């Protein structure tokens, strides 16, 4: 289990600790906030991909139906 120094009190803390046991600093290694950001970026890219697929596949089919 890798340890990092807390940015406030400089004590050694696990990278996955929710708070520093010495000073109470929330998320001292910024591990959880980094994972949240990456998760949001991933889902944004998924939704953009779905939107692009709908735009290029479904919209032309619907336009053809309304032209007739």
DSSP file (Angstrom, degrees, kcal/mol; ACC not computed):
  #  RESIDUE AA STRUCTURE BP1 BP2  ACC     N-H-->O    O-->H-N    N-H-->O    O-->H-N    TCO  KAPPA ALPHA  PHI   PSI    X-CA   Y-CA   Z-CA
    1    1 A X              0   0    0      0, 0.0     2,-0.1     0, 0.0     0, 0.0   0.000 360.0 360.0 360.0 111.9    0.0    0.0    0.0
    2    2 A X        -     0   0    0     12,-0.1    13,-1.7     1,-0.0     2,-0.4  -0.367 360.0-150.7 -68.7 142.1    1.8    3.2   -1.2
    3    3 A X  E     -A   14   0A   0     11,-0.2     2,-0.3    12,-0.1    11,-0.2  -0.870  11.5-171.9-113.2 147.1    2.0    6.1    1.2
    4    4 A X  E     -A   13   0A   0      9,-3.1     9,-3.1    -2,-0.4     2,-0.4  -0.897  31.4-100.2-130.2 161.5    2.2    9.8    0.4
    5    5 A X  E     -A   12   0A   0     -2,-0.3     7,-0.2     7,-0.2     2,-0.2  -0.679  37.5-116.5 -83.9 134.4    2.8   12.8    2.6
    6    6 A X     >  -     0   0    0      5,-2.5     4,-1.6    -2,-0.4    23,-0.1  -0.498  18.3-135.9 -65.3 134.5   -0.2   14.8    3.7
    7    7 A X  T  4 S+     0   0    0     21,-0.4    -1,-0.1    -2,-0.2    -2,-0.0   0.706  99.6  40.7 -68.2 -17.8   -0.1   18.3    2.1
    8    8 A X  T  4 S+     0   0    0      3,-0.1    -1,-0.2    17,-0.0    -2,-0.0   0.906 132.9  13.4 -94.3 -53.8   -1.1   19.9    5.5
    9    9 A X  T  4 S-     0   0    0      2,-0.1    -2,-0.1    16,-0.0     3,-0.1   0.505  88.5-130.4-107.7  -5.1    0.7   18.0    8.2
   10   10 A X     <  +     0   0    0     -4,-1.6     2,-0.2     1,-0.2    -3,-0.1   0.590  57.2 142.5  66.9  13.3    3.3   16.1    6.2
   11   11 A X        -     0   0    0     -6,-0.1    -5,-2.5     1,-0.1     2,-0.3  -0.510  61.6 -97.3 -79.4 155.2    2.5   12.7    7.9
   12   12 A X  E     +A    5   0A   0     -7,-0.2     2,-0.3    -2,-0.2    -7,-0.2  -0.594  50.5 175.5 -76.1 129.3    2.5    9.6    5.9
   13   13 A X  E     -A    4   0A   0     -9,-3.1    -9,-3.1    -2,-0.3     7,-0.1  -0.967  35.4-100.7-135.1 146.8   -1.0    8.6    4.7
   14   14 A X  E >   -A    3   0A   0     -2,-0.3     3,-1.3   -11,-0.2   -11,-0.2  -0.352  30.8-123.8 -62.1 147.2   -2.3    5.9    2.4
   15   15 A X  T 3  S+     0   0    0    -13,-1.7    16,-0.4     1,-0.3    14,-0.2   0.801 111.6  47.4 -63.5 -27.9   -3.1    7.0   -1.1
   16   16 A X  T 3  S+     0   0    0    -14,-0.3    -1,-0.3    15,-0.1     2,-0.1   0.282  81.1 128.0 -99.1  10.8   -6.7    5.8   -0.7
   17   17 A X    <   -     0   0    0     -3,-1.3    12,-0.4     1,-0.1    15,-0.2  -0.426  54.2-146.2 -68.0 139.4   -7.4    7.3    2.7
   18   18 A X  S    S+     0   0    0      1,-0.2     9,-3.0     9,-0.1     2,-0.3   0.782  81.8   1.3 -76.0 -27.8  -10.6    9.3    2.9
   19   19 A X  B    S-B   26   0B   0      7,-0.3     2,-0.3     8,-0.1    -1,-0.2  -0.984  84.2 -94.7-154.7 158.2   -9.0   11.7    5.4
   20   20 A X     >  -     0   0    0      5,-1.9     4,-1.6    -2,-0.3    -7,-0.1  -0.599  24.9-148.2 -75.0 129.0   -5.6   12.2    7.1
   21   21 A X  T  4 S+     0   0    0     -2,-0.3    -1,-0.1     1,-0.2    -8,-0.0   0.743  94.8  51.0 -69.9 -19.9   -5.6   10.6   10.5
   22   22 A X  T  4 S+     0   0    0      3,-0.1    -1,-0.2     1,-0.1    -9,-0.0   0.933 132.1   3.6 -82.2 -48.6   -3.3   13.3   11.8
   23   23 A X  T  4 S-     0   0    0      2,-0.1    -2,-0.2   -12,-0.0    -1,-0.1   0.552  91.9-116.9-118.3 -11.6   -5.0   16.5   10.8
   24   24 A X     <  +     0   0    0     -4,-1.6     2,-0.1     1,-0.3    -3,-0.1   0.573  48.9 167.1  85.9   8.5   -8.3   15.4    9.2
   25   25 A X    >   -     0   0    0     -6,-0.1    -5,-1.9     1,-0.1     3,-0.6  -0.398  39.5-119.8 -56.8 123.1   -7.5   16.8    5.8
   26   26 A X  B 3  S-B   19   0B   0      1,-0.2    -7,-0.3    -7,-0.2     4,-0.1  -0.509  85.0  -7.7 -71.6 132.9  -10.2   15.3    3.4
   27   27 A X  T >  S-     0   0    0     -9,-3.0     3,-1.5    -2,-0.2    -1,-0.2   0.942  74.5-172.4  50.4  64.8   -8.7   13.2    0.6
   28   28 A X  T <  S+     0   0    0     -3,-0.6   -21,-0.4     1,-0.3    -1,-0.1   0.765  81.4  42.5 -63.3 -27.2   -5.0   14.1    1.3
   29   29 A X  T 3  S-     0   0    0    -12,-0.4    -1,-0.3   -14,-0.2    -2,-0.1   0.417 103.7-126.5 -97.7   1.9   -3.7   12.4   -1.9
   30   30 A X    <>  +     0   0    0     -3,-1.5     4,-1.4    -4,-0.1     5,-0.1   0.767  67.7 136.0  57.4  27.6   -6.5   13.7   -4.1
   31   31 A X  H  >  +     0   0    0    -16,-0.4     4,-1.9   -14,-0.2     5,-0.1   0.936  68.2  42.4 -69.1 -47.9   -7.1   10.0   -5.1
   32   32 A X  H  > S+     0   0    0    -15,-0.2     4,-2.0     1,-0.2    -1,-0.2   0.872 113.6  50.5 -72.1 -37.5  -10.8   10.1   -5.0
   33   33 A X  H  > S+     0   0    0      2,-0.2     4,-1.9     1,-0.2    -1,-0.2   0.863 110.3  51.5 -69.0 -33.1  -11.3   13.5   -6.6
   34   34 A X  H  X S+     0   0    0     -4,-1.4     4,-2.3     2,-0.2    -2,-0.2   0.909 110.1  48.7 -67.6 -42.3   -9.0   12.4   -9.5
   35   35 A X  H  X S+     0   0    0     -4,-1.9     4,-2.2     1,-0.2    -2,-0.2   0.873 109.7  52.6 -65.9 -36.5  -11.1    9.2  -10.0
   36   36 A X  H  X S+     0   0    0     -4,-2.0     4,-2.4     2,-0.2    -1,-0.2   0.919 109.7  48.6 -64.1 -43.3  -14.3   11.2  -10.0
   37   37 A X  H  X S+     0   0    0     -4,-1.9     4,-2.2     1,-0.2    -2,-0.2   0.920 112.4  47.8 -63.4 -44.5  -12.9   13.5  -12.7
   38   38 A X  H  X S+     0   0    0     -4,-2.3     4,-2.4     1,-0.2    -1,-0.2   0.877 110.7  52.3 -65.2 -37.1  -11.8   10.6  -14.8
   39   39 A X  H  X S+     0   0    0     -4,-2.2     4,-2.4     2,-0.2    -2,-0.2   0.924 110.1  47.9 -64.4 -44.2  -15.2    8.9  -14.4
   40   40 A X  H  X S+     0   0    0     -4,-2.4     4,-2.0     1,-0.2    -2,-0.2   0.896 111.7  50.1 -64.3 -39.6  -17.0   12.0  -15.5
   41   41 A X  H  X S+     0   0    0     -4,-2.2     4,-2.2     2,-0.2    -2,-0.2   0.917 109.7  51.5 -63.7 -43.3  -14.7   12.4  -18.5
   42   42 A X  H  X S+     0   0    0     -4,-2.4     4,-2.1     1,-0.2    -2,-0.2   0.943 112.1  45.1 -58.4 -49.8  -15.3    8.8  -19.5
   43   43 A X  H  X S+     0   0    0     -4,-2.4     4,-2.4     1,-0.2    -1,-0.2   0.828 109.7  55.7 -68.7 -30.7  -19.1    9.1  -19.4
   44   44 A X  H  X S+     0   0    0     -4,-2.0     4,-2.3    -5,-0.2    -1,-0.2   0.932 109.1  47.2 -62.6 -44.6  -19.0   12.4  -21.2
   45   45 A X  H  X S+     0   0    0     -4,-2.2     4,-2.2     2,-0.2    -2,-0.2   0.873 110.3  52.9 -65.2 -36.9  -17.1   10.7  -24.1
   46   46 A X  H  X S+     0   0    0     -4,-2.1     4,-2.3     2,-0.2    -1,-0.2   0.941 111.1  46.1 -62.4 -46.9  -19.6    7.8  -24.0
   47   47 A X  H  X S+     0   0    0     -4,-2.4     4,-2.5     2,-0.2    -2,-0.2   0.867 111.1  51.9 -66.2 -36.3  -22.5   10.2  -24.4
   48   48 A X  H  X S+     0   0    0     -4,-2.3     4,-2.4     2,-0.2    -1,-0.2   0.911 110.3  49.9 -64.8 -41.1  -20.8   12.1  -27.1
   49   49 A X  H  X S+     0   0    0     -4,-2.2     4,-2.2     2,-0.2    -2,-0.2   0.904 111.3  47.9 -62.8 -42.1  -20.2    8.9  -29.0
   50   50 A X  H  X S+     0   0    0     -4,-2.3     4,-2.4     2,-0.2    -2,-0.2   0.913 111.8  50.5 -65.1 -42.1  -23.8    7.8  -28.6
   51   51 A X  H  X S+     0   0    0     -4,-2.5     4,-2.5     1,-0.2    -2,-0.2   0.900 110.6  49.1 -62.3 -41.0  -25.0   11.2  -29.8
   52   52 A X  H  X S+     0   0    0     -4,-2.4     4,-2.3     2,-0.2     5,-0.2   0.904 110.6  50.6 -65.8 -41.0  -22.7   11.1  -32.9
   53   53 A X  H  X>S+     0   0    0     -4,-2.2     4,-1.9     1,-0.2     5,-0.5   0.912 112.5  46.5 -63.4 -42.3  -24.0    7.6  -33.7
   54   54 A X  I  X>S+     0   0    0     -4,-2.4     5,-1.9     3,-0.2     4,-1.3   0.921 111.9  51.7 -64.8 -43.0  -27.6    8.7  -33.5
   55   55 A X  I  <5S+     0   0    0     -4,-2.5     5,-0.4     1,-0.2    -2,-0.2   0.901 117.9  36.1 -61.6 -42.3  -26.9   11.8  -35.5
   56   56 A X  I  <5S+     0   0    0     -4,-2.3    -1,-0.2    -5,-0.1    -2,-0.2   0.702 130.6  27.3 -88.0 -19.7  -25.2    9.9  -38.4
   57   57 A X  I  X5S+     0   0    0     -4,-1.9     4,-0.8    -5,-0.2    -3,-0.2   0.827 126.1  33.0-107.3 -47.5  -27.4    6.8  -38.4
   58   58 A X  I  X<S+     0   0    0     -4,-1.3     4,-2.3    -5,-0.5     5,-0.2   0.904 110.8  57.9 -84.6 -42.8  -30.9    7.6  -37.1
   59   59 A X  H  ><S+     0   0    0     -5,-1.9     4,-2.5     1,-0.2     5,-0.2   0.911 106.0  49.6 -59.8 -45.2  -31.4   11.1  -38.2
   60   60 A X  H  > S+     0   0    0     -5,-0.4     4,-1.9     1,-0.2    -1,-0.2   0.891 110.7  51.3 -61.3 -36.3  -30.9   10.3  -41.9
   61   61 A X  H  X S+     0   0    0     -4,-0.8     4,-1.7     2,-0.2    -2,-0.2   0.913 111.3  47.2 -65.6 -40.9  -33.4    7.4  -41.7
   62   62 A X  H  X S+     0   0    0     -4,-2.3     4,-2.0     1,-0.2    -2,-0.2   0.900 109.9  53.3 -67.0 -40.6  -36.0    9.6  -40.0
   63   63 A X  H  X S+     0   0    0     -4,-2.5     4,-1.4    -5,-0.2    -1,-0.2   0.886 107.3  52.1 -62.5 -37.9  -35.5   12.3  -42.7
   64   64 A X  H  X S+     0   0    0     -4,-1.9     4,-1.1     1,-0.2    -1,-0.2   0.887 107.8  51.9 -64.4 -38.8  -36.1    9.7  -45.4
   65   65 A X  H  < S+     0   0    0     -4,-1.7     3,-0.4     1,-0.2    -2,-0.2   0.906 111.2  46.6 -65.4 -40.7  -39.4    8.6  -43.8
   66   66 A X  H  < S+     0   0    0     -4,-2.0    -1,-0.2     1,-0.2    -2,-0.2   0.732 104.2  62.1 -75.6 -21.1  -40.6   12.2  -43.6
   67   67 A X  H  <        0   0    0     -4,-1.4    -1,-0.2     1,-0.2    -2,-0.2   0.816 360.0 360.0 -71.0 -29.3  -39.6   13.0  -47.2
   68   68 A X     <        0   0    0     -4,-1.1    -1,-0.2    -3,-0.4    -2,-0.2   0.474 360.0 360.0 -78.3 360.0  -42.0   10.3  -48.5
